[in-house]
């Protein structure tokens, strides 16, 4: 694998790692590692492990991205993040070119088989696994095609989604807003959804999502579009939005409009201190809830649409 990618290294206070990772993904990062640990592994950290005050975050971007625009966006995001994370240096780091192999191989030391709920299993492509009869096995090769940002936000979504399929066939029509790598869309299809639509404004994300759908044999159930949310037709029994709190709030009416009566709305990518911002935005939408899940400094809000 001789493909070249762009790498930036950022020294981040430990408390701010998840937030910086989320912002790098929003800028188009295709994958992130921290020190010698990969973030999006769904592995619970060892509570007895000593965590240094600062860690080196490595974010990887596609080689065809406009570097001048990336530098400008990095400057804006780091300046904003520095106001939230004491000790974060807002200086834009050097952008380097590296071989994909150098980064992809490091995942294999840390990305293992993980079970989410009683049925969903996330398996790296290099690990052998014999599934139980009820298992829905989601196979991923993180490499440069797996970038879901903060693992906590994705895990919270997957847990909420998997619960809907615990005792029966579950929802059949699912919308994944800001699909990214497509992990949530693919998981929904593997769990039993017949029609899954992922939407994302980023062309690379759409391509990666479709690749992951094909790898998991659910390309017939999963469609991906770059069309804006407000133009999408139909209603869905589940709407997933693993995006920033501010975007969840801004899109509140459109998200609810896409939700079928009785359907479930799962919102993530929300910092704990931004919970109320999102709750206020959905307060007048006539939904039941929210049921709130938390992991680390992130929250996931689950609503249901009444008659």
N, C-alpha and C positions, 0 to 999 in steps of 0.2 A: 504494500500500500504506500505509494510514493506521493500521494496527493498532499499539497501544501495547504496550511491553514494559518490564520493570523492569531497570535497569542498575546494577551496582555497580562501582566502580573501586578496585583494590587495587594498591598499589605493592609489588612483590615483588623480592627479590634474584634476579638472573638464574639462579643455580644452583637456585632453588626453583620455577621457573615450572611445570615439568611436574607436580610434586607438588600445587601449589595448584590447577592446572587440573583434575587428577583429582578432587580433593575438591569443587570447585565443581560438576562434573558429577554427582557422587554426591548433591549437595544438590538437583539438579533443573535445573541450568543448561541452557538450550536451545542455547547457543553461546558461544564465547569467542574474543576477539581479544587480541593483545598488541601494544602500540604501534600500528604501521601494518601488522603482519604477522598474518595469520590462522594459527592453530596447526594446524588439522586439514586441512592442504593436502597432506600427504604429500610436500612439497617439501623436499629436503635443504638445510639452511642453507649459505650461503656460508662456507667455513671461514676465508676471509680477511677477512670482515666484522668490524668492531669491535663487540663486544657491551658495552653499558653495564652498570655494576654493578647497577642496578635498572631494572625495566621496569614499565610500567603495564598491568595486566591488566584487561580489561573483560569481565565475566560478565553474561549476559542470562538473565532468568527470565520465565516466563509471567506475564501480568498478573493472573491469577486466583489466584496462589499466596498463601497466608496469610503476610502480611508479618511479623507478630509472631513466628510460628513460624520463619520464615526468619532473622530477626535473632537469635533464640536459638540456632539451629543454626550460624549463621555465627560467633557468639561462641565456641561450643564448638570448632569446627573450627580457627578461627584461633589460639585459645589453644594447641591441640595442635600445630598446624603451627609455631608460634613456637618450640617446644622442639626442632624438627628443623631449622629454617631460620634460621641466625643473621642478625639484622638485620630480620626480618619483624615489622612492627608488628601486634599482635593486636587493635587497636581496630577495631570493626565500622564499615565505611564507610557513607556515606549511600546510601540507595536512591533512584534517580531514575527517572522515567518518560520513555521516549523513543519516537520513531516507529520502526517496524521498518525502514523504508526507509533510515534513517541508517546502520544497521549492515549490512544485507544488501548494499548497494552496495559497501561496502569490500572484501567478499570477492572481487569480480570482478577486482581488481588483483593478487591473489595466488594464486588457486586455478586451477591449470592441469591439463591432461591428464597423467595419470601412468600408467605401466605397472608392474604388479606381477607378476613372473614372466613367462612367455612368452605367457600368454593373458589375464590379467585387466587391464582398462583402466578407470581411474576418470576419468570425464569430467564436468565441470560442465555444466549444461544450456545455458549460453549459448555454449559452444565447439563448433564444427563438428568432426566427426571421421569419417574414412572407415575403417571397421574392416577388418582383415585377416580372411580366412576363419575362422581359429581363435579370433578375439578374443571374449571375453565382456566386453561394455561395460556398466559400471555408471554410470548417469547420476544425478547428484545436483545439487540446487540448494541449497547450504548455507543461505542465508537464515537464518530462525529455526528451520528444521526440521532443521538438521544440527548436532548436538552430540555428538561422540564422545570428548570429553576429550582426554587427551594423545595426540598423533598417533603417538608411538612405540609405544604399546601396541596401537593398532589396526593399524598397519602390520605389526607383528610377527605378529599374528593372521592378517592377510590373506596375508602371505607363506607362513606355514605351511599355511594352507588351500589356497592356489593350487597349492602343490607337489603336493598329493594328486590334482590333476586334470591334471598335466602330460602324462602318457603314456597315459592311457586314460579311460574314462568316470568313474572315481572313485566315491567314496561316494555313496549314494543317499538316506540318511536322516541328517539333521543336526539337532542341538539347539544353539541359541544362548542361553545363560543370561545374563540381564542384557542383553537385546538392544539397548536404547537406541534409536538411530536406525534400527536394523535393517540397518546396512551389511554386517555379517558374514553375516546370514541371506540377504540379497538376493544377495550375492556367491556364496554357496554354490549358490543356485538358478540363477544365471546360468552358473555353471561346469558345472552338470549334475545337481545333486541334485534328486530328484523330490519329496521330502517334507522340508520344513524347518519346524521349530517354534522360534519365538522366545518366550522368556518374560521378563517384567519386572514388577516390582511397581508401576511407575509407569504410570498410565493415559495420560498425555501421550506417554510413550515408545512405548507400544503403538500409539497412533494414528499417530504419526510413522512408525513402522516399517511399518505397513500402507500408508500413503501412498507411502512409498518403494518398496514391493513393487509397488503398482499402477503407479507411474510407470515402472517397469522391466519391466512386463508379466509379472511372476512371481507375481501374486496367487493363482494356482491352486496353486502349489508351496509358498507361504509362509503359514503360520498363526501367529497371535500370541495369547498367553494371559497372563493375570495369575495363573493358578493357581500355587500354590507348587511348587517343584521336586519335593518329595517326593510330590506327588500325581500327577505326570505318568506316563502309562503308555507302555509300549513301550521298545524299545532302539534305540540310534542308532549308526551307524557312525562319526560324528564328534560329539563334544561340545565346544563352545567356551564358555569362561568368561572374558571380559575384565572381571574384577571385582577388587576389592582382594585382596591377599595373604591377609589375615585371613579374608575370606569364602571364598576358595578352600579354605583350610585347614578352616574350619568345615563346609563342604559336601562335603568329600572323599568320604565314604561315598556320599552321594546322587548325586554326579557320576559316580562309578564304577559305581553301580547302573544308571544310565541308558545305560551304554556297552556295546555289543555285543561279543562275543568277536571279537578281531582289530581292534576299533575304535581310533580315535585320539582322545586327550584333549588339547586345546590350552588351556593356562592362561596368562592374561596379566593386566596390571594389577599386576604384581609388581615392587616396587622391588628393585634388585640386592641390597641388604642383607637383604631378606626372603626371598630364594631358599630358604635352609635351612629356614625356618619351613614353607614349602609342601612342600618335599621330605620333611621329617619327617612331615608330615600324611599324605602318600601312600605312605610307605615300607612300610606293612603292607598295602597294597591289592592286592598281587600284580601290579603293572604293570611293563612293561619301559620303562626310561628313568630319568631324563628326558634328552631332547635339549634343550639350552638355547640359546636365541637371546637376544642382547642388543642394545639400541640406547639410546644415552644412558645414563640411570640405570635403565632398565627391562629386565625379563627376561620371556621367554616360555618356558614349560616344555611339552614335548610328550612324551606317554606313549602306549604301545600296550598294549592288554589282550590277554594271552595266553589260551590255551585253559584 
